[in-house]
Amino acid sequence: MKKIVMLCCTFLLMGKAIAQEVPLVSNIAARNNITLNGKWSYIVDPLENGYYDYRLMPFKNNGFFENKKWNPTDLTEYNFATSATMDIPSDWNSKDERLFFYEGTVWFQKDFNYKKDAKTKGILHFGAVNYDAKVYVNGKMAGTHVGGYTPFNFDVTDLLVDGNNFVVVKVDNKRHKDNVPTVNMDWWNYGGITRDVTLASVPNTYIEDYLVQLDKKEKGKISGWIKLNSESENQSVSVSIPELKIKKNVTTDAKGMAYFEIKANPVLWTPEKPKLYDVTISKADENIADKIGFRTIETKGKEILLNGKKVFLRGISIHEEAPFRSGRAWSEDDAITLLNWAKELGCNYVRLAHYPHNEKMVREAEKMGIMIWSEVPVYWTISWTNPDTYANAERQLHDMIYRDKNRCGVVIWSIANETPHSDERDVFLSKLAKYARTQDNSRLISMAMEVTKSPNNVNTLHDNMNEFVDIVSFNQYLGWYRGTNESCKDMQWVIPYNKPVIISEFGGEALQGLHGDKKERWNEEYQEELYIQNTQMFNRIEGLAGVSPWILVDFRSPRRQLPNIQDFFNRKGLISDQGIKKKAFYVMKDWYAQKEAEYK
């Protein structure tokens, strides 16, 4: 555990502890917040002159983090006050055309007002920063965070002053071999402060975290816990669900934990009726409002059971890329647009690939009745034997589960995608799977595997990770990376595990509006035929419990360079980057309508 902390937080300056990365404050949106979204000044710093001196030693002072006020009598070679501004949340690649391909350091700065109160703490919370963030408040380091898709926060109470304050963030999105993800990936490495920034004012002793869900072992019972930020004994806390006539008062133990069990028979959440209850977690000086649904998810043989009923996951994969404008998606409007397209397709499930998406996306999917696969970016070839790489992956997995454990829409935690087989990889991933179960035993574990081809058109899934997952999921690209569309008719599948099967990816590229012969790649007719032949093949796969084609919308990728076709977009979307549906969209929609009727 020490390695995890070293990776993700640093809070020493000149030997003196001045701030602290504290455990994530759950449901940050429900707190008493000052939003720091909006215009931030920024300075592009490819040589990191604002952080290192000319001998490449980190500055103890005189760095850009001090936000010095420029004047012509001093030799100060930066000035946030006269620098360009950028809307935050966003990414610099889509906001500044000079930075479209840029990977490196950009500094961000924002002023804000704050009123100090001896009875409260100030918690500075970031939804995500990609990738390496160093955060300073009023010129002093608050802490650091590594990982581009998970939230983090710092207790900055001692750094804040009455009146005007400023925050500076050094953001570095350079790729490194030992990172998670590593240097090679098939999506845009959007740099910047990509999700909401808030300064929460909370009581000195505050409700840090809570869990409210159906009891795993006993029907007719809601159970959970409430956790304070300190080891405060005999504190009265409560959980209230007015619609169920529940108001339960409990008392914290010596560790600041309070546990509860409540007899209840709530209406269960389903895609058809996504019932959410108003829930309030409170103590004398604090009330936290949430909306929580109740459901069960489990497997039986080769079936997935939602609330005890067999269900087929009619899915689609989605990247966190904004509809129409490209760039990083972050807002409720972005989420609603993407998820409405998924609903129009006939989906009851989305695979949020290949990293934890923003919390708004998860909450909107839950409201709409869409089940969620959530994934960490253990993608392709990770540094399997590096302890710090594993610690980084485990921390990202922890934070993904921590943030969304009360979201009933999340039914699958995914620990990896398309990782090459090796003994080292098996050790790494099995540890991740075991760790996930220690954090949450109420959801299913999976990962996107690969299929090995055998003679005579027999495709066999063999993966040592089969014993560590609840659902056997794999990616296959017949008609695109393997074989032809016609070859789907001859393919047989051997999946030698008594577990449900999800085809987590399939598909092929088509430029929207390009038409031609269905045997010629890149046009809509070829992609349409690929979907026709693949869906017919899926009907012959024993134990198939769901699919999530790749992908809902065309998305930017530096790997996709074909001029006049790709132009740095992966064109596997069923919808173009401008929101126009391709012919294959309607093939999938019709197949899902058949599946929906079959599983009623």
C-alpha positions in Angstrom: 0.0 0.0 0.0 2.9 2.4 0.6 3.8 2.3 -3.1 0.2 3.3 -4.0 0.4 6.3 -1.8 3.8 7.3 -3.2 2.5 7.2 -6.7 -0.5 9.3 -6.1 0.2 11.9 -3.5 3.0 14.2 -2.6 2.5 16.8 0.0 6.0 17.9 1.2 7.6 21.3 0.4 11.0 22.0 1.8 10.5 19.3 4.4 7.3 20.7 5.9 3.9 19.0 5.5 1.5 21.7 4.3 -1.4 19.9 2.7 -2.8 16.4 2.4 -4.4 14.2 -0.2 -7.4 12.8 1.7 -9.6 9.9 0.8 -12.2 10.8 -1.9 -15.1 12.7 -0.6 -18.1 10.7 -1.9 -20.8 12.4 -3.9 -18.9 15.7 -4.2 -21.7 17.3 -6.2 -24.0 17.2 -3.1 -21.6 19.1 -0.9 -21.5 22.8 -0.2 -19.3 23.7 -3.2 -17.7 26.6 -4.9 -17.2 25.7 -8.5 -13.9 26.5 -10.0 -15.1 25.7 -13.5 -14.8 28.5 -16.1 -11.9 30.5 -17.5 -8.4 29.6 -16.5 -5.2 31.2 -17.7 -2.7 28.8 -19.3 0.9 28.7 -20.3 2.4 26.0 -22.6 5.7 24.8 -21.2 7.3 22.1 -23.4 10.7 22.4 -21.7 9.1 22.6 -18.2 10.9 25.8 -17.5 8.3 26.6 -14.8 9.2 23.6 -12.8 12.9 22.9 -13.4 15.9 25.2 -13.3 18.5 25.0 -16.1 20.2 22.1 -14.3 16.9 20.2 -14.3 16.5 20.6 -10.5 12.9 21.3 -9.3 12.4 24.8 -8.2 11.8 25.3 -4.5 10.6 28.8 -5.3 10.5 31.0 -8.5 8.5 28.4 -10.3 5.3 29.2 -12.3 3.4 27.8 -9.3 4.2 31.1 -7.4 2.1 33.1 -9.9 4.3 36.1 -9.5 2.8 39.5 -10.6 4.9 40.6 -13.5 6.5 44.1 -13.6 9.2 45.5 -15.8 11.8 45.9 -13.1 12.0 42.1 -12.3 13.3 39.3 -14.5 10.1 37.2 -14.6 9.6 35.3 -17.8 5.9 34.4 -17.4 2.7 36.2 -16.7 -0.6 34.3 -16.1 -2.4 37.7 -16.0 -1.7 38.4 -19.7 -1.7 34.8 -20.9 -4.5 33.2 -23.0 -7.5 31.6 -21.2 -9.2 28.3 -21.7 -12.6 27.0 -20.5 -12.2 24.3 -17.8 -13.2 21.5 -17.9 -11.9 20.8 -21.4 -8.8 19.6 -23.2 -6.1 21.7 -24.8 -6.0 19.6 -28.0 -9.4 20.7 -29.1 -9.3 24.2 -27.6 -6.0 25.4 -29.1 -5.2 24.4 -32.6 -1.5 24.8 -31.9 -1.8 22.0 -29.3 -3.7 19.5 -31.4 -0.9 16.9 -31.3 0.8 18.3 -28.2 1.9 16.0 -25.4 3.8 17.7 -22.6 3.3 20.3 -19.8 0.7 23.1 -19.6 0.2 25.2 -16.6 -3.3 26.4 -15.6 -4.1 29.2 -13.1 -7.4 30.5 -11.6 -8.2 33.2 -9.0 -11.1 32.6 -6.5 -12.5 34.2 -3.4 -12.9 32.2 -0.2 -14.3 33.0 3.3 -12.5 31.0 6.0 -14.4 29.4 8.9 -12.9 27.7 11.9 -15.7 25.1 11.8 -15.1 23.9 8.2 -12.4 22.4 6.0 -11.7 23.3 2.4 -11.5 20.2 0.1 -10.2 20.9 -3.4 -11.6 18.2 -5.7 -10.7 17.4 -9.3 -12.9 15.1 -11.4 -9.9 14.2 -13.5 -6.7 15.6 -14.9 -4.8 13.9 -17.6 -2.3 12.6 -16.7 0.3 13.8 -14.1 -1.1 16.7 -12.0 0.8 18.9 -9.5 -1.5 21.2 -7.6 -0.5 24.4 -5.8 -2.7 26.7 -3.8 -1.4 30.2 -3.1 2.0 29.2 -4.3 2.4 26.1 -2.1 2.1 22.5 -3.1 -1.2 20.9 -2.2 -0.3 17.5 -3.7 0.1 15.5 -6.8 -1.9 12.8 -8.6 -1.0 10.3 -11.3 -3.8 8.9 -13.6 -5.9 10.6 -16.2 -9.5 9.3 -15.5 -10.1 9.1 -11.8 -11.0 11.8 -9.2 -8.8 13.1 -6.4 -8.9 15.7 -3.7 -6.8 17.6 -1.2 -7.5 19.1 2.2 -6.2 22.7 1.5 -7.7 24.3 4.6 -4.3 25.5 5.9 -3.3 26.9 2.5 -6.4 29.1 2.0 -6.7 32.7 3.2 -9.7 35.0 3.6 -10.4 36.8 0.4 -8.5 36.3 -2.8 -6.8 33.0 -3.5 -5.3 31.3 -6.5 -4.8 27.7 -7.7 -2.1 26.6 -10.2 -2.0 23.2 -11.7 0.9 21.7 -13.7 -0.6 19.2 -16.1 1.7 16.8 -18.0 0.2 14.2 -20.4 3.4 12.7 -21.8 3.1 9.0 -22.3 5.5 6.6 -20.6 6.1 2.9 -20.8 5.3 2.2 -17.2 2.1 4.3 -17.1 -1.5 3.0 -17.1 -2.3 3.2 -20.0 1.1 2.7 -21.5 2.6 4.5 -24.6 0.5 2.6 -27.2 -3.2 3.2 -27.4 -6.0 3.7 -29.9 -7.6 6.9 -28.6 -6.6 10.6 -28.3 -4.4 11.5 -25.4 -6.4 14.5 -24.5 -4.4 16.7 -22.1 -5.8 19.1 -19.5 -8.2 19.5 -16.6 -10.9 17.4 -18.2 -13.6 17.3 -15.5 -15.2 19.5 -12.9 -13.1 21.4 -10.3 -14.8 22.2 -7.0 -13.8 23.6 -3.6 -16.0 21.9 -1.0 -16.7 23.4 2.4 -17.3 20.6 4.8 -17.5 20.3 8.6 -14.2 19.6 10.4 -15.7 16.1 11.1 -17.6 15.2 8.0 -19.2 12.3 6.3 -16.5 11.0 4.0 -18.2 8.0 2.4 -21.2 5.7 2.6 -22.7 2.6 1.1 -26.4 1.9 0.6 -27.5 -1.2 -1.3 -29.6 -4.4 -1.1 -28.2 -6.8 1.3 -26.1 -9.4 -0.5 -27.1 -12.3 1.7 -30.7 -11.7 2.8 -33.7 -10.7 0.8 -36.0 -7.9 2.0 -33.1 -5.9 3.6 -31.1 -2.8 2.8 -27.7 -2.6 4.4 -24.7 -0.5 4.4 -22.5 1.9 6.3 -21.5 5.5 6.9 -17.9 6.6 7.4 -16.6 9.8 9.0 -13.3 11.3 8.0 -11.8 10.8 11.5 -11.9 8.2 14.2 -14.8 9.8 16.0 -16.7 7.5 18.3 -20.3 7.9 19.4 -21.3 10.3 16.7 -24.9 10.1 15.6 -25.5 9.7 11.9 -28.5 8.6 9.9 -29.8 7.3 6.6 -33.3 8.4 5.4 -35.3 7.0 2.5 -38.7 8.8 2.8 -40.5 6.9 0.1 -39.8 3.7 1.9 -40.6 5.3 5.3 -37.1 4.7 6.5 -35.2 6.8 9.0 -32.4 4.9 10.6 -30.2 6.4 13.3 -26.9 4.7 14.1 -23.8 5.6 16.1 -20.2 5.5 15.0 -17.6 3.1 16.5 -14.0 3.9 17.5 -13.0 4.0 13.8 -15.7 6.5 12.8 -17.8 3.8 11.1 -21.5 3.2 11.6 -23.3 0.1 10.1 -27.0 -0.4 9.5 -29.5 -3.0 8.4 -33.0 -2.1 7.5 -36.0 -4.3 6.5 -37.3 -3.0 3.2 -38.8 -4.2 -0.1 -38.0 -1.5 -2.6 -39.1 -1.5 -6.2 -36.1 -3.0 -8.0 -34.3 -1.0 -10.7 -34.6 -2.4 -14.2 -33.8 -0.9 -17.7 -37.6 -0.8 -18.3 -38.3 0.9 -15.0 -35.2 2.5 -13.6 -36.5 3.3 -10.2 -34.3 5.6 -8.0 -35.0 6.6 -4.5 -34.2 9.9 -2.8 -31.7 9.0 0.0 -30.2 11.4 2.6 -27.1 10.6 4.6 -26.8 13.1 7.5 -25.6 14.1 10.9 -26.3 17.2 13.0 -24.4 19.6 10.8 -24.4 17.9 7.4 -27.0 16.5 4.9 -26.0 14.7 1.7 -28.7 14.0 -0.8 -28.4 11.1 -3.3 -30.5 9.1 -5.7 -30.0 5.3 -5.3 -31.5 2.3 -7.0 -31.7 -1.3 -5.7 -31.1 -4.4 -7.8 -29.3 -7.7 -7.9 -26.9 -8.9 -10.5 -25.5 -12.4 -10.7 -24.6 -15.3 -13.0 -26.0 -18.8 -13.1 -24.2 -21.1 -15.5 -24.1 -19.3 -18.8 -26.8 -16.8 -17.9 -26.7 -13.3 -16.5 -29.6 -12.6 -14.0 -30.8 -9.2 -13.2 -33.1 -9.3 -10.2 -33.2 -13.1 -10.7 -34.4 -12.8 -14.3 -32.3 -13.8 -17.3 -31.2 -10.8 -19.3 -29.4 -10.2 -22.6 -27.0 -7.2 -22.6 -27.9 -5.2 -25.7 -24.9 -2.9 -25.7 -22.6 -0.5 -27.4 -19.0 0.6 -26.6 -18.5 4.3 -26.0 -15.4 6.5 -25.7 -15.5 9.7 -23.6 -15.5 11.9 -26.7 -17.8 14.8 -27.1 -20.5 14.5 -29.8 -20.3 16.9 -32.8 -17.3 18.9 -31.5 -14.9 16.1 -30.6 -12.6 16.7 -27.7 -13.1 15.2 -24.2 -16.8 14.8 -23.2 -17.5 16.0 -19.7 -21.0 17.6 -19.4 -24.5 16.3 -18.7 -25.4 17.5 -22.2 -22.6 15.4 -23.7 -23.7 12.3 -21.7 -27.4 12.8 -22.6 -26.7 13.0 -26.3 -24.5 9.9 -26.4 -26.8 7.9 -24.2 -29.9 8.9 -26.2 -28.2 7.5 -29.3 -27.6 4.3 -27.4 -31.2 4.1 -26.3 -32.3 4.7 -29.9 -30.1 1.8 -31.0 -32.1 -0.4 -28.6 -29.4 -0.7 -25.9 -30.0 -1.6 -22.2 -26.2 -1.6 -21.5 -23.1 0.4 -22.4 -19.5 -0.5 -22.2 -17.7 2.7 -21.1 -14.3 2.0 -22.6 -11.3 2.0 -21.9 -11.1 4.0 -18.7 -13.5 5.2 -16.0 -15.8 7.8 -17.6 -17.0 11.0 -15.8 -19.5 10.6 -13.0 -22.2 12.5 -15.0 -22.1 9.8 -17.7 -22.6 7.1 -15.1 -25.5 8.9 -13.3 -27.3 9.7 -16.6 -27.0 6.1 -17.8 -28.5 4.9 -14.5 -31.4 7.4 -14.8 -32.1 6.2 -18.3 -32.1 2.5 -17.3 -28.8 1.6 -18.9 -26.5 -1.0 -17.3 -22.8 -0.1 -17.3 -19.5 -1.9 -17.8 -16.8 0.3 -16.3 -13.1 -0.3 -17.0 -9.6 0.7 -16.0 -7.0 1.5 -18.7 -5.0 -1.7 -18.4 -4.8 -1.7 -22.1 -2.6 -3.8 -24.5 1.0 -4.2 -23.3 1.4 -2.9 -19.8 4.7 -3.2 -17.8 3.5 -6.4 -16.1 6.5 -6.8 -13.8 6.9 -3.3 -12.6 5.5 -2.9 -9.0 4.8 0.8 -9.5 2.8 0.0 -12.6 0.7 -2.5 -10.7 0.2 0.0 -7.8 -1.0 2.6 -10.3 -3.5 0.2 -11.9 -4.7 -0.9 -8.5 -5.2 2.7 -7.3 -7.2 3.5 -10.5 -9.3 0.4 -9.9 -9.8 1.4 -6.3 -10.9 4.9 -7.2 -13.3 3.7 -9.9 -15.0 1.4 -7.5 -15.0 3.9 -4.7 -16.7 6.6 -6.7 -19.4 4.5 -8.2 -20.2 1.8 -5.6 -23.6 3.3 -4.9 -24.6 3.4 -8.6 -26.9 0.5 -9.2 -26.5 0.9 -13.0 -22.9 -0.3 -12.8 -23.1 -4.1 -13.1 -19.6 -5.0 -14.4 -16.1 -3.9 -13.3 -13.6 -4.6 -16.1 -9.9 -5.0 -15.2 -8.3 -5.0 -18.7 -8.6 -4.9 -22.5 -6.8 -7.0 -25.2 -3.8 -8.0 -23.1 -1.3 -10.5 -24.6 -1.0 -13.8 -22.8 2.0 -14.4 -20.5 2.7 -15.7 -17.0 3.5 -12.1 -15.9 0.3 -10.8 -17.3 -1.7 -13.5 -15.5 -0.1 -12.7 -12.1 -0.8 -8.9 -12.6 -4.5 -9.4 -13.7 -5.3 -12.1 -11.2 -4.2 -9.7 -8.4 -6.4 -7.0 -9.8 -9.4 -9.3 -10.0 -8.9 -10.4 -6.4 -8.4 -6.9 -5.3 -11.6 -5.8 -7.0 -13.6 -8.4 -5.1 -12.2 -7.1 -1.8 -13.6 -3.7 -2.7 -17.0 -4.8 -4.0 -18.5 -8.3 -4.0 -21.9 -7.1 -5.3 -21.0 -6.8 -9.0 -19.6 -8.9 -11.7 -15.9 -9.0 -12.8 -14.9 -9.2 -16.4 -12.2 -8.2 -19.0 -12.0 -8.0 -22.8 -10.0 -11.1 -23.8 -8.8 -12.2 -27.3 -9.7 -15.3 -29.3 -7.1 -17.7 -30.7 -7.8 -19.1 -34.2 -7.7 -22.9 -34.6 -7.7 -25.0 -37.8 -11.0 -25.6 -39.8 -12.6 -22.3 -38.9 -12.9 -23.1 -35.2 -12.2 -20.2 -32.9 -11.3 -21.2 -29.4 -11.2 -19.0 -26.4 -8.4 -20.0 -24.0 -7.4 -17.6 -21.3 -6.0 -18.4 -17.9 -8.0 -15.5 -16.5 -11.2 -17.4 -17.0 -11.2 -18.6 -13.4 -11.0 -15.0 -12.0 -13.9 -13.5 -13.9 -17.6 -13.9 -13.7 -18.3 -13.2 -17.4 -16.1 -14.4 -20.2 -15.8 -11.4 -22.6 -13.8 -11.2 -25.8 -13.1 -9.0 -28.8 -13.3 -10.3 -32.3 -13.0 -8.6 -35.7 -14.1 -11.0 -38.3 -14.6 -9.1 -41.6 -12.1 -6.5 -40.6 -8.8 -7.6 -39.0 -9.5 -11.3 -39.8 -11.2 -13.0 -42.7 -14.0 -11.5 -44.8 -17.6 -10.8 -44.1 -18.5 -14.1 -45.9 -16.2 -16.1 -43.6 -18.6 -15.4 -40.7 -20.9 -18.1 -42.2 -18.3 -20.8 -41.7 -17.0 -19.9 -38.2 -17.5 -22.1 -35.2 -16.9 -21.0 -31.6 -15.5 -23.0 -28.7 -15.8 -21.3 -25.3 -15.0 -24.1 -22.8 -16.2 -22.3 -19.7 -19.5 -22.6 -17.9 -19.9 -18.8 -17.7 -21.9 -16.2 -19.6 -20.3 -14.9 -22.8 -20.1 -11.2 -23.9 -18.6 -10.2 -27.2 -17.1 -7.0 -25.9 -16.1 -5.7 -29.4 -16.6 -6.3 -33.1 -16.9 -4.0 -36.1 -15.2 -2.3 -39.0 -14.6 1.2 -40.4 -16.7 3.2 -42.7 -16.6 6.8 -43.7 -20.2 8.2 -43.4 -21.5 9.2 -46.8 -19.1 7.0 -48.7 -21.0 4.4 -50.7 -20.0 1.5 -52.9 -19.8 -2.2 -53.4 -20.3 -4.2 -50.2 -17.1 -6.1 -50.8 -15.0 -2.9 -50.8 -13.8 -1.6 -47.5 -14.3 1.8 -45.9 -17.8 2.4 -47.3 -21.1 2.1 -45.5 -22.3 -0.9 -47.5 -19.2 -2.9 -46.4 -19.8 -2.0 -42.7 -23.5 -2.8 -43.1 -22.7 -6.3 -44.5 -20.2 -6.9 -41.7 -22.9 -6.3 -39.2 -25.4 -8.5 -41.0 -23.0 -11.4 -41.2 -21.7 -11.0 -37.6 -25.1 -10.8 -36.0 -26.2 -13.9 -37.9 -23.0 -15.7 -36.6 -23.7 -14.6 -33.0 -27.0 -16.5 -33.0 -24.9 -19.7 -33.2 -22.7 -18.9 -30.2 -23.7 -21.0 -27.1 -24.1 -19.0 -23.9 -24.0 -15.6 -25.6 -25.4 -13.2 -23.0 -24.5 -9.8 -24.6 -22.6 -7.8 -27.1 -21.2 -4.3 -27.3 -20.1 -3.4 -30.8 -17.1 -1.1 -31.4 -18.2 1.7 -31.4 -21.1 4.2 -31.0 -19.5 7.3 -32.5 -16.3 7.9 -34.7 -13.6 9.1 -32.4 -10.2 10.7 -32.8 -7.1 8.5 -32.8 -3.5 9.3 -33.8 -3.2 5.7 -35.1 -5.8 6.3 -37.9 -4.0 8.3 -40.6 -5.5 7.3 -43.9 -6.1 10.6 -45.8 -9.6 11.5 -46.9 -11.0 8.4 -45.0 -9.8 8.4 -41.5 -8.0 11.8 -41.1 -7.1 10.8 -37.5 -10.5 9.4 -36.7 -11.3 5.7 -35.9 -14.3 5.3 -38.3 -15.8 2.2 -36.7 -18.6 4.3 -35.3 -22.2 3.4 -36.1 -22.6 7.2 -36.0 -20.3 9.8 -37.6 -18.4 12.4 -35.5 -21.1 14.8 -36.8 -23.9 12.7 -35.4 -25.1 11.1 -38.7 -26.2 7.5 -38.4 -24.6 5.0 -40.8 -26.4 2.1 -42.4 -25.0 -0.4 -39.9 -26.7 1.4 -37.1 -30.1 0.2 -38.4 -28.8 -3.4 -38.8 -27.9 -3.4 -35.1 -31.1 -1.7 -34.1 -33.2 -4.4 -35.8 -31.2 -7.2 -34.3 -31.6 -5.7 -30.8 -35.3 -5.4 -31.4 -35.4 -9.2 -32.0 -33.3 -9.8 -28.9 -35.6 -7.6 -26.8 -38.6 -9.5 -27.9 -36.9 -12.9 -27.3 -36.0 -12.0 -23.7 -39.4 -10.5 -22.7 
